[in-house]
Amino acid sequence: MMRELTYCLSIIAALSCLLFSGAHIASGQTGISQQPDAADSSDSNTHNLASKRTYHGEVEPLLRAHCLECHREGGLAPFSLEGFAQAKAHALTSLQMIQQVSMPPWPPSARSLPLQHERCLTANEQQLFAEWVQQGRLAGHPSLPSDNTISAVTPQTIQTKRPPLGEPDAVFELPSSFEVPAEGDDIYLYVPIPTGWAKDQWIQAIEFEPGVASVVHHASFMADTSGTAREMDAETKEMGYRRYGGSGFTASNTLGGWAPGAQPMAFPPGIARKVDRGADLVLQMHYHPSGRVEHDRSRIKIHFAKEPVQKQVVELIMANLDLQIPANRASHRHVAEYVLPVDVTIYGIAPHAHQVATSVLIEAIDFETGPTILLEIPRWNMNWQQVYVPRAPLTLRGGTRLRTTFVYNNSSSNPRNPHQPPQDIFWGEQTSDEMGVVFFDATTNTPEDLKFLQWHNQNRLTASREEAARHPRGKIEAQ
Ligand code: HEC
């Protein structure tokens, strides 16, 4: 019952988020001169602030819901928005960021499926913040909150309603603390941690606790049964090993990830991932120097499935490895397709590319109903990658064609281009290479279907690898 209610509320919030943000974009983002909405024009109660937006009335709750998870003391963002003085000091740039839809950071466009943990302000909230700035950034009274209401249901308020996960069954910590320098490039560090599990484990949920939130940008989790991650770790004295584009081993499982503000990834009862006995957990830590030397020791907490597992979550990989991006091409489209051989339910979608990628569009094309956009990231930024979780698991029937379109800018107009002057770029894990891959967390109706799906998906990848190998990496012929 509770679950259904929460779900309904999420749909409403998602819809309002989509509708309002869409409307906002369509109206050219002015929005400042609009009349106060109906909630304001009720009784103003003799209190002369009642018709004005105030910090304590509306702005503080808005910032708390949408900004403070990063903009707080020790948070990931470079400054805090806690307290009236800070909010006032940063009000103008904040308004600018909000109106450009640059903050809060949320790469997917409004055309994407409704997603969990969506960071987005409704048109009402944008309006309200703009009015507060226009009306002189008033403080208001902490004891007399105004009658004005911001949209009471925000994605954040819904997300906190999920029942707590309880005590974890296993907790793993980085073996020692990692020193993140004050300055310099972002660091991708892989740290294998032995589980010592004597039997296979079914994993229902994973929680991540950043050690120092101001430097932990993201984390992803994998399992390795090959021992390769351990060997790479042993090559240097430093804890773990650094790599840029990929882990350097074939994970026996990927286990999702964490981004600031994300709730722990938890599957519904009866649905879980399997990790083989004896596996190492590998934490991929993405560190972003904060201006101060920090020592991070993050932890992950694992919850095993408590109920019999009906469905195993596996990873589907969609990629066209025959990627050749000619030098100086400012808009290079690269398409990968995969036709689902059986009915599949999708729980997570994680696109991955490097620096010259500029956008990604992921569609599902049903043979009767046509294409649906699953996820669109119009301005790709490698530093803001995560697993996107549809608000409701998405069922696609066998025969559905998944299609991914990555666009790359391999010209010198792309400030992120690792080659200046530009060079031909191919598929690979290094900084100087590119990728364009999408990972789906998926289940099937039956264990037989699951086996077939895994076999089929591997087969398609192998075919793509062979196709790519037929094209030697010389100079790309003019096309
Ligand atoms: C998920 C974390 C996160 C959330 C949520 C977030 N920010 Fe930010 N913000 C950042 C980071 C990190 C930066 C630094 C620039 C960057 O990395 O993009 C930043 C930068 C900014 C800047 C400076 C931009 C510039 O170019 O000078 C402003 C202003 C800002 N944020 C306002 C806000 C407001 C207002 C909200 C809420 C409506 C918000 N942010 C929500 C992480 C966040």
Boltz pocket constraint, residues with backbone or C-beta under 6 A from the ligand:
constraints:
  - pocket:
      binder: B
      contacts: [[A, 62], [A, 63], [A, 66], [A, 67], [A, 68], [A, 69], [A, 70], [A, 71], [A, 76], [A, 77], [A, 78], [A, 90], [A, 93], [A, 94], [A, 95], [A, 97], [A, 98], [A, 103], [A, 104], [A, 105], [A, 119], [A, 260], [A, 261]]
      max_distance: 6.0
